Amino acid sequence: MKRKTPFVGEIVQSTQGRDAGRYYVVVGVEGGYITVADGSSRPIAAPKRKNLRHVRLTATSASELGIKQPFDGSFDSSAPHALKKLSKTTNQVQSEE
């Protein structure tokens, strides 16, 4: 059975909107919506609200990428680099297929 609700600290990819294709860390879950941050354009102090239907769950947690927990003070400095690295590796895999 496919899991439909993400957990705090999970990496998700936006599938709709101007930010389609970008990776974010889930910092909150509220009903059919989640709040996400990436540390650069969306810092932890100003997360983005996304509809669950507009994101793809990756089953990867932030700690697996070396990102500090969302409410740790160093989240905004560790998240952008790790998410950019994830994006590059994902794009390389897709271009090889």
Z-matrix of the N, CA and C atoms (Angstrom, degrees):
N
C 1 1.453
C 2 1.529 1 109.14
N 3 1.299 2 116.57 1 134.38
C 4 1.448 3 122.01 2 -176.80
C 5 1.530 4 110.61 3 -81.10
N 6 1.324 5 115.67 4 132.52
C 7 1.454 6 121.65 5 179.41
C 8 1.526 7 109.11 6 -76.33
N 9 1.327 8 117.35 7 136.58
C 10 1.466 9 120.91 8 -175.08
C 11 1.515 10 113.61 9 -112.81
N 12 1.321 11 118.66 10 -14.90
C 13 1.457 12 119.76 11 179.68
C 14 1.525 13 109.62 12 -114.75
N 15 1.311 14 116.88 13 128.81
C 16 1.461 15 120.64 14 178.82
C 17 1.519 16 110.68 15 -78.22
N 18 1.308 17 116.42 16 166.79
C 19 1.457 18 121.89 17 176.82
C 20 1.526 19 108.44 18 -112.28
N 21 1.313 20 116.22 19 157.92
C 22 1.461 21 120.97 20 179.32
C 23 1.525 22 108.01 21 -64.17
N 24 1.310 23 115.97 22 127.85
C 25 1.450 24 121.92 23 -178.76
C 26 1.518 25 113.44 24 100.63
N 27 1.329 26 117.38 25 -2.11
C 28 1.469 27 121.17 26 178.70
C 29 1.525 28 109.79 27 -84.14
N 30 1.324 29 116.24 28 150.20
C 31 1.457 30 122.34 29 176.06
C 32 1.530 31 107.87 30 -90.23
N 33 1.338 32 116.56 31 131.74
C 34 1.460 33 122.17 32 176.26
C 35 1.524 34 108.60 33 -127.48
N 36 1.334 35 116.02 34 157.62
C 37 1.454 36 121.28 35 176.93
C 38 1.514 37 108.38 36 -115.90
N 39 1.320 38 116.54 37 131.47
C 40 1.459 39 121.88 38 178.08
C 41 1.527 40 109.27 39 -72.79
N 42 1.331 41 116.86 40 135.16
C 43 1.461 42 120.48 41 -179.86
C 44 1.521 43 112.53 42 -113.34
N 45 1.328 44 118.24 43 -12.01
C 46 1.459 45 122.50 44 -177.69
C 47 1.520 46 109.87 45 -132.31
N 48 1.308 47 115.88 46 152.98
C 49 1.457 48 121.29 47 174.66
C 50 1.516 49 112.44 48 95.25
N 51 1.328 50 115.24 49 -175.99
C 52 1.464 51 120.41 50 -179.08
C 53 1.516 52 112.70 51 -65.78
N 54 1.315 53 116.37 52 -22.31
C 55 1.457 54 120.85 53 -178.32
C 56 1.534 55 112.82 54 -97.09
N 57 1.324 56 118.12 55 18.06
C 58 1.468 57 121.91 56 -178.68
C 59 1.525 58 110.00 57 -55.95
N 60 1.324 59 115.54 58 132.19
C 61 1.456 60 121.67 59 179.56
C 62 1.515 61 114.01 60 96.33
N 63 1.330 62 118.25 61 -14.32
C 64 1.461 63 121.50 62 -179.69
C 65 1.520 64 110.75 63 -80.63
N 66 1.324 65 115.72 64 149.18
C 67 1.461 66 122.40 65 177.60
C 68 1.519 67 109.83 66 -99.82
N 69 1.323 68 115.29 67 142.31
C 70 1.458 69 122.70 68 179.63
C 71 1.522 70 109.76 69 -136.44
N 72 1.334 71 115.47 70 163.15
C 73 1.458 72 122.68 71 172.53
C 74 1.522 73 107.25 72 -105.24
N 75 1.318 74 117.01 73 131.97
C 76 1.463 75 121.91 74 178.56
C 77 1.526 76 108.49 75 -72.99
N 78 1.335 77 116.47 76 125.73
C 79 1.462 78 120.95 77 178.80
C 80 1.520 79 112.46 78 -114.42
N 81 1.325 80 117.34 79 -5.77
C 82 1.451 81 120.92 80 177.57
C 83 1.517 82 111.42 81 -167.21
N 84 1.338 83 116.06 82 148.82
C 85 1.465 84 122.19 83 178.27
C 86 1.524 85 106.97 84 -127.54
N 87 1.339 86 116.41 85 125.69
C 88 1.461 87 120.80 86 -178.47
C 89 1.522 88 109.71 87 -142.32
N 90 1.309 89 117.18 88 95.24
C 91 1.461 90 121.16 89 179.33
C 92 1.518 91 111.32 90 66.65
N 93 1.325 92 117.46 91 -125.15
C 94 1.453 93 122.34 92 -179.97
C 95 1.520 94 113.18 93 -89.57
N 96 1.323 95 116.71 94 11.20
C 97 1.454 96 121.52 95 -178.47
C 98 1.524 97 110.86 96 -126.03
N 99 1.321 98 114.77 97 157.02
C 100 1.454 99 120.71 98 173.58
C 101 1.521 100 107.85 99 -130.00
N 102 1.310 101 116.57 100 158.95
C 103 1.455 102 120.84 101 171.49
C 104 1.521 103 107.00 102 -112.25
N 105 1.338 104 115.30 103 135.86
C 106 1.454 105 120.96 104 -174.47
C 107 1.524 106 110.67 105 -129.21
N 108 1.326 107 115.79 106 154.72
C 109 1.460 108 122.19 107 177.00
C 110 1.517 109 108.37 108 -143.17
N 111 1.335 110 115.49 109 153.28
C 112 1.461 111 119.31 110 176.86
C 113 1.525 112 112.66 111 -125.83
N 114 1.315 113 117.74 112 -1.27
C 115 1.450 114 121.20 113 175.71
C 116 1.517 115 114.84 114 88.65
N 117 1.326 116 118.43 115 -20.73
C 118 1.470 117 119.17 116 179.82
C 119 1.526 118 110.52 117 -111.71
N 120 1.320 119 118.08 118 -77.78
C 121 1.468 120 119.89 119 179.49
C 122 1.522 121 111.39 120 -74.18
N 123 1.307 122 117.26 121 -25.59
C 124 1.471 123 122.96 122 176.98
C 125 1.521 124 109.34 123 -126.74
N 126 1.349 125 117.58 124 86.11
C 127 1.467 126 119.57 125 178.52
C 128 1.527 127 111.31 126 -71.63
N 129 1.293 128 116.03 127 168.62
C 130 1.465 129 121.66 128 -177.72
C 131 1.538 130 110.97 129 -62.26
N 132 1.322 131 117.93 130 -26.49
C 133 1.464 132 121.58 131 -179.70
C 134 1.527 133 112.07 132 -74.82
N 135 1.343 134 117.85 133 -20.66
C 136 1.467 135 121.58 134 -178.78
C 137 1.524 136 109.92 135 -137.13
N 138 1.348 137 117.67 136 68.95
C 139 1.470 138 119.62 137 -177.69
C 140 1.524 139 112.38 138 -71.61
N 141 1.326 140 115.28 139 161.61
C 142 1.469 141 122.20 140 179.79
C 143 1.528 142 108.86 141 -98.63
N 144 1.311 143 116.27 142 138.69
C 145 1.463 144 121.39 143 177.19
C 146 1.526 145 108.17 144 -92.23
N 147 1.334 146 117.36 145 125.92
C 148 1.467 147 122.26 146 -178.55
C 149 1.522 148 109.68 147 -126.96
N 150 1.311 149 115.68 148 144.25
C 151 1.454 150 122.39 149 173.76
C 152 1.530 151 107.80 150 -74.37
N 153 1.314 152 117.18 151 139.56
C 154 1.469 153 120.74 152 179.90
C 155 1.523 154 112.59 153 -59.32
N 156 1.328 155 117.11 154 -28.72
C 157 1.464 156 120.17 155 179.48
C 158 1.524 157 112.17 156 -72.66
N 159 1.324 158 117.21 157 -12.28
C 160 1.459 159 121.27 158 -176.08
C 161 1.523 160 113.58 159 -105.15
N 162 1.321 161 116.83 160 15.53
C 163 1.467 162 121.07 161 176.81
C 164 1.521 163 109.96 162 -132.66
N 165 1.320 164 115.24 163 155.38
C 166 1.462 165 122.04 164 175.21
C 167 1.522 166 107.29 165 -111.40
N 168 1.333 167 116.54 166 125.59
C 169 1.449 168 121.04 167 178.68
C 170 1.529 169 109.21 168 -75.79
N 171 1.330 170 117.24 169 140.29
C 172 1.461 171 120.40 170 -176.65
C 173 1.517 172 113.75 171 -108.34
N 174 1.310 173 119.19 172 -11.58
C 175 1.467 174 123.82 173 -177.17
C 176 1.527 175 111.70 174 61.95
N 177 1.324 176 116.73 175 23.35
C 178 1.461 177 122.67 176 175.60
C 179 1.514 178 107.28 177 -114.87
N 180 1.324 179 115.96 178 135.86
C 181 1.459 180 118.37 179 178.60
C 182 1.526 181 109.93 180 -98.40
N 183 1.293 182 114.97 181 159.32
C 184 1.469 183 120.64 182 -179.03
C 185 1.520 184 110.99 183 -63.16
N 186 1.329 185 117.14 184 -35.75
C 187 1.462 186 119.61 185 -178.88
C 188 1.530 187 111.95 186 -66.76
N 189 1.332 188 118.09 187 -27.60
C 190 1.465 189 120.96 188 177.07
C 191 1.526 190 111.33 189 -66.66
N 192 1.329 191 117.45 190 -26.91
C 193 1.466 192 122.20 191 179.63
C 194 1.517 193 112.45 192 -94.26
N 195 1.313 194 117.24 193 -0.69
C 196 1.459 195 120.97 194 -179.78
C 197 1.510 196 113.79 195 85.68
N 198 1.323 197 117.06 196 15.06
C 199 1.463 198 121.20 197 178.29
C 200 1.525 199 107.91 198 -85.68
N 201 1.308 200 115.30 199 134.34
C 202 1.459 201 119.90 200 177.41
C 203 1.527 202 109.09 201 -65.33
N 204 1.317 203 116.68 202 158.38
C 205 1.459 204 121.12 203 -179.64
C 206 1.530 205 110.42 204 -58.01
N 207 1.334 206 117.38 205 147.13
C 208 1.467 207 121.16 206 -174.27
C 209 1.520 208 115.75 207 -52.47
N 210 1.305 209 118.90 208 -30.68
C 211 1.453 210 119.33 209 -176.66
C 212 1.521 211 112.51 210 -102.63
N 213 1.317 212 116.73 211 11.16
C 214 1.453 213 122.26 212 173.21
C 215 1.529 214 107.27 213 -80.44
N 216 1.300 215 118.23 214 149.05
C 217 1.464 216 121.68 215 -176.49
C 218 1.516 217 114.66 216 -65.06
N 219 1.326 218 118.54 217 -19.69
C 220 1.467 219 120.36 218 -176.50
C 221 1.528 220 112.58 219 -99.32
N 222 1.315 221 118.81 220 13.30
C 223 1.459 222 121.66 221 -179.05
C 224 1.526 223 111.78 222 -59.82
N 225 1.332 224 116.99 223 -47.54
C 226 1.463 225 120.89 224 -175.60
C 227 1.524 226 112.80 225 -64.89
N 228 1.327 227 117.55 226 -21.96
C 229 1.466 228 119.04 227 178.82
C 230 1.529 229 112.49 228 -92.02
N 231 1.323 230 118.25 229 -25.90
C 232 1.467 231 120.24 230 -177.69
C 233 1.525 232 113.62 231 -94.03
N 234 1.324 233 118.14 232 -26.56
C 235 1.464 234 121.65 233 -174.66
C 236 1.527 235 115.10 234 -69.85
N 237 1.327 236 121.02 235 -46.48
C 238 1.469 237 119.46 236 -174.48
C 239 1.527 238 114.08 237 -58.78
N 240 1.304 239 117.18 238 -42.68
C 241 1.465 240 120.86 239 -178.58
C 242 1.531 241 111.03 240 -64.65
N 243 1.319 242 117.27 241 -45.83
C 244 1.466 243 120.93 242 -178.06
C 245 1.524 244 111.74 243 -67.56
N 246 1.324 245 118.09 244 -39.29
C 247 1.463 246 120.71 245 179.57
C 248 1.525 247 111.23 246 -69.27
N 249 1.325 248 117.60 247 -35.78
C 250 1.461 249 120.98 248 177.71
C 251 1.535 250 109.73 249 -66.82
N 252 1.325 251 116.38 250 -39.62
C 253 1.464 252 121.16 251 177.65
C 254 1.535 253 110.59 252 -63.65
N 255 1.327 254 117.32 253 -42.36
C 256 1.463 255 122.15 254 177.13
C 257 1.521 256 110.49 255 -61.70
N 258 1.313 257 117.12 256 -43.35
C 259 1.454 258 121.76 257 179.86
C 260 1.527 259 111.34 258 -61.58
N 261 1.319 260 117.25 259 -42.42
C 262 1.467 261 121.04 260 179.96
C 263 1.523 262 111.44 261 -65.51
N 264 1.333 263 117.45 262 -43.15
C 265 1.466 264 119.57 263 -179.16
C 266 1.518 265 111.14 264 -68.18
N 267 1.331 266 117.26 265 -36.39
C 268 1.460 267 120.67 266 178.31
C 269 1.534 268 110.44 267 -66.76
N 270 1.323 269 116.88 268 -41.46
C 271 1.470 270 120.50 269 179.04
C 272 1.529 271 110.90 270 -65.39
N 273 1.320 272 118.56 271 -36.04
C 274 1.456 273 121.71 272 178.56
C 275 1.516 274 110.85 273 -66.77
N 276 1.319 275 117.27 274 -41.55
C 277 1.475 276 121.46 275 179.29
C 278 1.520 277 109.84 276 -64.50
N 279 1.337 278 117.53 277 -42.87
C 280 1.461 279 120.78 278 -179.69
C 281 1.510 280 112.06 279 -66.87
N 282 1.328 281 118.60 280 -34.59
C 283 1.462 282 120.59 281 -179.62
C 284 1.523 283 111.53 282 -74.48
N 285 1.328 284 118.18 283 -25.15
C 286 1.472 285 121.68 284 177.70
C 287 1.514 286 111.27 285 -76.07
N 288 1.314 287 118.33 286 -23.39
C 289 1.472 288 121.29 287 -177.31
C 290 1.458 289 112.30 288 -79.28
